[in-house]
Amino acid sequence: MKNENAEGQLKLFEPVFHGIVPAKDQQDLMTYPFFSLSKKKRTKPIKFDNGKVKITVTGQEEHGIANIYDADILIYVASQIMEARNRNQATSRRIKISQYDILKFLGKGTGGDRYKRLQESLERLQSTSVQTTIKRENSRFKHKAMFSWIERWQAIVKNGIPVAIEFWVDEWFYEGILEGKILTLPHSYFRIEGGLERFLYKLCRKIIGSNYSGYVEMKLDSVHKRSGLTRKPSEFLKMIRKIATNQSIPDYWIFVVYEEKTDNKYLCAYSRLKFKTEEEAIANISINYLNKKGT
């Protein structure tokens, strides 16, 4: 249930959990192009339409579109809200937390310009506009939603020093958390440097889930569209090949597989809990493709 007072103003949610709580991410954000994958400013809109889901993301010229690193703040929010619900505590989409706690959760240092970067992320999350047909069953978002990730925010200053931030996350995002559309991420996720690597990690986590006997098999052009990257297909293939060569996705083996008859290219991935070595994973891919082609 939403937590509002008689005046219709959202009550304040101040998480006070000690230690590092499990990191949680919203599933819709793990498989669709809601964020730029680059730290460089992107102003070109992200547009996605697979016939079932439509997404358009735009940003202002001043700030650009929120990127996948800015989305770490939303992971923090989802994690704190789910921890509160697991403890039978009231939650709200109006949140007040110390900047130090967010940076600690994300494994970031607290020196230098970390606080400035954090506030820049909040500015991008607020100024980014999202349109999507992804529904929220228990809210007014039955058909189409238009929103910004953060409705508004402000710094809490003490003795001239920013010590906390207060912000309102959007209802669409908040409802997705309350509906349980979340998955746990390891805190090592925040150490993944590349934006595409981060996206692929989330994609694998969402599809493979906790069933480590499963695997990802998806046409490469579909992965390309879901990434939101504007690179040419040939350039995207080179990026994936490099990741596969370096095996730079933690917890998963990543491969590019070719289908000779059609020349289709597939992204395949296995959990490293299933196959301890790259060679074992490659052998299993070969077996799967032989069975699939009936040869």
N, C-alpha and C positions, 0 to 999 in steps of 0.2 A: 504494500500500500504506500501511496505517496504520503509524505510527512509534512503537513502544512498546518499553520495555525489559523485562527478565526479570521484574520485579515487576508488570508490567502497568500501570505508571504512564506516562502520556504524556510523552515527551521535550519539552523546551522549544524552541519555535521563536522565534528572535529575528531578525527581518528587519533587515538592515544595508545595504539598498540606498541608494545616494546619488542625490540628485535625485528628481524626481517620477515614479513609475512609472505606467503606464496604469491608469486607474480601471476596475474590473471589477465587474459586478453579476450576481447569480444570476438566471436567466431567470424562474424561478417567482415570484420576489419582484417582478418587473416587471409582471405582468399580473393578479395576484390581490390581494385586500384583506387583506394580512398586517399592515398598520400603519394607525394613525390618521393622517389627513391634516391634523390640527390640532395646533398647539403647546399649545392648551388641554387640560387633563387630560380624558381620556375614560375613563369606567368602563363605559359601556354596551358589551356584547360585540359583536364583529363576527361576523356569520354569513353564510356564502356557500354556495350549493348550486346548481349548474347541471346536475345530473343526472350529471355525470362527476367533478367535483371538489367536495369538501366541505371547508370551512374554518371553524373556530370559534376566535376569539381573545378572551381575557379578560385583565383586568388587576386588580391589587389597588387597593383604595380609596385607599391611601396614595400610590401612584405613578401609577396609571392605565396604559393600554395604551401600549406603545412606539409612537412616531410615526415618520413617514417621514424626519424629520431625525435621529432616533436611529439609523435604519438606515444612515446614512453611515458609522458605525463598522463595520458589516458589509461595506460596500463596500470600506473600507480593508483589512479582513481578507482578502476575496476577492482583492483586487489584489495584496497582498503574497504570498499563497500561490501565485497563478498566476505571479508573477514568479520566485519560487523554483523552481517546477516547470519553467519555461522555461529556467532556468539549471541544471537537473538537481540541485537541492538538496533535501534532505529537509525535509518540512513536518510540522506537527502542529496539532491543534486547541487545544493549550495554547500561548498566545502571550504574549510579554513585549515591550512596546514603550514608548518614551518618549511621554509625553502631548504633548510638543512636536512630535514627528514626526507624530502623528495630526492635530493642529491645523494643521500646515503643509500636510499632504496635502489637507486639506479647505478650505484657503484661509482659515482662521480666524486671528484675532489671538491672541496668547498673553498678553495683559494682562487686567486686570480679573478678572471671574469666569468666564473661559473654562474653566479647569480644573474649577471647581465644576460648571458645566453639563455638561462631559464626563462627570463621575462620576454626575451625575443621569441622563444617558442610559444609562449602564451599569446603573444600578439599575432603570430601566424595562425594559431588554432582559432583565435577569435575572428580574424579577417578572412579566413577561408570559407567559401560558400559551397555547400553540398546539396545535390538533388539526387534522390534515389527512390526506386520503386520497391525496395526491400521493406516489408511490412513489419509492424509491431502489433502482435495479436491483442495485447491487453491495453492498448492506448488508442489515441485518436489517429495514429499513423496507420490507417488500414490500406491505403492505396499509394500515396506518394508523399515523401517528406522533403522539406527544404529547411536547411538549418546551417549554423556554424557550430563547430565542436564546443566552443566555449562562448556563452552568451555575453558575459562581461567578467572582468576581473579587476582586482586592485591590490596594491602592495600595502602591507601593514608595517608602518614605520615606527621605530622606537629609538629615541635619542638620535634621530637623523639617519638611522640604519634600517634597511628593509629586513625584517625578521620573519615575516610570514606573508602568505598570499591568500586571498579569498576569491573564489571564482564559482561560477554557475555552469556546470556542464549541460549540454543540450538534452532535452527530454528523450529524443530518439535514442541517443547513446545510453542514457540512464535506464530506459525501459528495456533495452537489450540485456543489460546486466541483471535486472530484476527477473527477467524471463529465463535466466540461467543459460543464456547463450554465450558461455565463456569457457575457456580452456586454460589450464595451467602451463606456464612457460618457466623453464629454468632461469635462474638469475644470470647464468652464463650468456643468455641471449643478448643482454645489454652490452656484452663485450664484442659482439659481432660488428665489425667496422663497415663493411660494404652494404649499401642499401638493397641491392639485388639479393645479396646473400641473406639479409634479414627477411626479405619477402619470401624467398625460397624456404627458409627455415619454417616460417609460419605456415606456408602452404603444406609442407610435409607434416608438420605437427597436426594440422587440421585434418588432413586426409588419412594419415596413418593412425592418428589418435593413440589410444593406449593399446590397440591391437598390433603388437609388434610383429605378428606374422604377416601383416598386410604390407602393401607397398604402393607407391605412387606410379602411375603410368598415365601420362597426359600428353596430348599432342603439343609440340613445342610452340606452335602458333597460338594455341589457347593460353599457354603460360605467358607468352609474350603480351597478349591482349590484357590478361589479368594483372600484369606488372604495371601497366600504364606507361611504360617507357616508349619514347618516340623514335628509338633507334630503328634502322632498317633491319629486316629479318636476318640478313647475312651478318650484320654487326651484333645482333642479339645472340645469334648462334655462337659467334666467337666468344662472347661474354660467358655463355653457359659452358662452352668447352673449357675455358680457362678455369672456371670454378670446379668442373669435373676433374680436370688434370691435377689441380692443387688439392682437391677434396677439402675445400675450405668451409663446408657447412658442418658445424658441430652436430654430432649425434646421428647423422645420416650419410649414407653413400649416395652420391649423385652421378648419373650417367646420361649421355645422349645416345639413343639407340635409333638406328635406321631400319626402315622396313623396305626391303629391296623391291618388292613388286610395285609399291605405290610411291616410293621415295619419301614417304612421310617420316618425319623426325619426331621422336618422343623423348620427353623427360622421364626418366625412371629414377626412383629413389627407394632405398631400404633403410630400416633402422639399424644402427650399429649394434644394437642389443641382439638383433637376429643373426647378423653375420659379423664376426669379429674382424675379418680382414676384407680388403677390397677385392681380392681374388675370389673369395667365396661368394661375394655379392655378384660379381661379374658372371661367374659360372651359373648362378641361379637365374640371372637375366636371360642367358642363352637358352636354358631349359624352358623357361616360360615362353619365349618366342618360338621355339621349336614346337611346343605343344599348341600354341595359339595358331600357328600356320598349318598345323597338321602334316608336318614333314618329318 
